[in-house]
Amino acid sequence: MATAAHHLSTYDPAGVPDGSPYRVALVVSEWNREITDSLRRAAQHTLLHHGVLKENLIEAWVPGSYELAAGAQFLLERGGLDGVICLGSVVRGETPHFDFVCQGATQGIMAVGLKFSVPVIFGVLTDDTLQQARDRSGGRHGNKGVDCAIACLKMMALKAG
């Protein structure tokens, strides 16, 4: 498992760029809200901790993980964003729906980032069980929201040169 060797909330603060010049959006899935709200809070806290101004932090909620890419695109079309973090949680069920949602979310989020040449971070947990999602959204493996916020800060700084 990818998080066995990497705690999702652990990073070297010295290697994190100052977030004060950036405007960032969090696009969050309403589905599995217990999980996604924890991801959102961790990402928001991390961005603020590293200098992103509260007034430069935008939040938008979408119905599910499949809609994250469209939500990111709608916000990017308005302009003025330096990065977007897409946060969702898909838990495997008894049907192939899991595979379709995960594939669509993955491809869609990547496509939006490339289309707008803006960092659009994939923060969708794709777990077999709800407990695995809890473990990755503030449990024993840390919080993927922290990891996504750090990735966004680093990618925005890379783009800014």
C-alpha positions as CSV (number, residue, x, y, z in Angstrom):
1,M,0.0,0.0,0.0
2,A,1.3,3.4,-1.0
3,T,0.8,5.0,2.5
4,A,2.6,2.3,4.4
5,A,6.0,3.9,3.7
6,H,4.7,7.5,3.6
7,H,2.6,9.2,6.3
8,L,0.3,11.6,4.4
9,S,0.7,14.4,6.8
10,T,4.5,14.3,7.1
11,Y,6.6,16.8,5.0
12,D,9.6,19.0,5.4
13,P,8.3,22.5,6.0
14,A,11.6,24.0,4.8
15,G,10.8,22.8,1.3
16,V,7.4,24.3,1.1
17,P,7.1,27.6,-0.9
18,D,5.3,30.7,0.6
19,G,1.7,30.6,-0.4
20,S,1.0,34.3,0.1
21,P,1.0,35.2,-3.7
22,Y,-1.5,32.5,-4.6
23,R,-5.2,32.1,-5.0
24,V,-6.4,28.5,-4.5
25,A,-9.7,26.7,-4.8
26,L,-10.8,23.6,-3.0
27,V,-13.4,21.7,-4.9
28,V,-14.9,19.1,-2.5
29,S,-17.3,16.2,-3.0
30,E,-20.4,16.1,-0.9
31,W,-20.5,12.3,-1.2
32,N,-18.8,10.6,1.8
33,R,-18.8,14.0,3.5
34,E,-17.3,12.6,6.7
35,I,-14.2,11.9,4.8
36,T,-14.2,14.8,2.4
37,D,-14.8,17.4,5.0
38,S,-11.8,16.1,7.0
39,L,-9.7,16.3,3.8
40,R,-11.0,19.9,3.2
41,R,-10.2,21.0,6.7
42,A,-6.6,19.6,6.6
43,A,-5.9,21.2,3.1
44,Q,-7.3,24.5,4.2
45,H,-5.3,24.5,7.5
46,T,-2.1,23.6,5.6
47,L,-2.6,26.3,2.9
48,L,-3.3,28.9,5.5
49,H,-0.3,27.8,7.6
50,H,2.0,28.3,4.6
51,G,0.8,31.8,3.8
52,V,-2.2,31.5,1.6
53,L,-4.5,34.4,2.6
54,K,-7.9,33.4,3.8
55,E,-9.5,35.8,1.3
56,N,-7.6,33.9,-1.5
57,L,-9.0,30.5,-0.5
58,I,-12.1,29.6,-2.4
59,E,-14.3,26.6,-1.6
60,A,-16.9,24.9,-3.8
61,W,-18.8,21.7,-3.2
62,V,-20.0,19.3,-5.9
63,P,-22.3,16.3,-5.6
64,G,-19.7,13.6,-6.0
65,S,-16.1,12.8,-7.1
66,Y,-17.2,12.4,-10.7
67,E,-18.2,16.1,-10.7
68,L,-14.9,17.3,-9.3
69,A,-13.3,18.0,-12.7
70,A,-16.3,20.0,-13.9
71,G,-16.3,22.0,-10.7
72,A,-12.6,22.7,-11.1
73,Q,-13.2,23.8,-14.8
74,F,-16.1,26.1,-13.9
75,L,-13.9,27.9,-11.3
76,L,-10.9,28.1,-13.7
77,E,-13.1,29.5,-16.4
78,R,-13.9,32.5,-14.1
79,G,-10.1,33.2,-14.0
80,G,-7.8,34.4,-11.2
81,L,-6.9,31.0,-9.7
82,D,-3.3,29.8,-9.4
83,G,-4.3,26.2,-8.3
84,V,-7.2,23.9,-7.6
85,I,-7.3,21.0,-5.2
86,C,-10.0,18.4,-5.9
87,L,-11.0,16.4,-2.8
88,G,-13.2,13.3,-2.9
89,S,-13.7,9.8,-1.6
90,V,-14.9,6.7,-3.5
91,V,-15.3,3.5,-1.6
92,R,-15.6,0.3,-3.5
93,G,-19.0,-1.3,-3.5
94,E,-20.5,-4.4,-5.1
95,T,-20.8,-3.0,-8.6
96,P,-18.4,-1.7,-11.2
97,H,-19.6,1.9,-10.4
98,F,-16.4,2.4,-8.4
99,D,-14.2,1.8,-11.4
100,F,-16.2,4.1,-13.6
101,V,-16.2,6.9,-11.1
102,C,-12.5,6.6,-10.3
103,Q,-11.5,6.4,-13.9
104,G,-13.7,9.4,-14.8
105,A,-12.5,11.5,-11.9
106,T,-8.8,10.7,-12.6
107,Q,-8.9,11.5,-16.3
108,G,-11.2,14.5,-15.8
109,I,-9.0,16.2,-13.2
110,M,-5.9,15.6,-15.2
111,A,-7.5,17.0,-18.4
112,V,-8.7,20.2,-16.6
113,G,-5.2,20.9,-15.3
114,L,-3.6,20.4,-18.7
115,K,-6.3,22.4,-20.5
116,F,-5.8,25.4,-18.3
117,S,-2.1,25.0,-17.5
118,V,-2.9,25.4,-13.8
119,P,-2.0,22.9,-11.1
120,V,-5.1,20.8,-10.5
121,I,-4.3,18.4,-7.7
122,F,-5.9,14.9,-7.5
123,G,-7.0,14.4,-3.9
124,V,-9.5,11.6,-4.4
125,L,-9.2,8.7,-2.0
126,T,-10.1,5.4,-3.8
127,D,-10.4,2.8,-1.0
128,D,-11.8,-0.6,-0.6
129,T,-13.4,0.2,2.7
130,L,-14.7,3.2,4.7
131,Q,-12.1,2.4,7.4
132,Q,-9.3,2.8,4.8
133,A,-10.7,6.1,3.8
134,R,-10.8,7.2,7.5
135,D,-7.2,6.0,7.9
136,R,-6.2,8.4,5.0
137,S,-8.3,11.4,6.0
138,G,-6.9,12.0,9.5
139,G,-6.4,8.5,10.8
140,R,-3.4,6.3,11.2
141,H,-2.0,7.1,7.7
142,G,-2.3,10.9,8.2
143,N,-4.5,13.1,6.0
144,K,-4.3,13.3,2.2
145,G,-5.6,16.9,2.4
146,V,-2.2,17.9,3.9
147,D,-0.4,16.1,1.1
148,C,-2.5,17.7,-1.6
149,A,-2.0,21.2,-0.2
150,I,1.7,20.8,-0.2
151,A,1.7,19.4,-3.7
152,C,-0.4,22.4,-4.8
153,L,2.0,24.9,-3.2
154,K,5.0,23.2,-4.8
155,M,3.4,23.1,-8.3
156,M,2.2,26.7,-8.2
157,A,5.7,27.8,-7.3
158,L,7.2,25.6,-10.1
159,K,4.8,27.2,-12.6
160,A,5.6,30.7,-11.3
161,G,9.3,30.0,-11.9
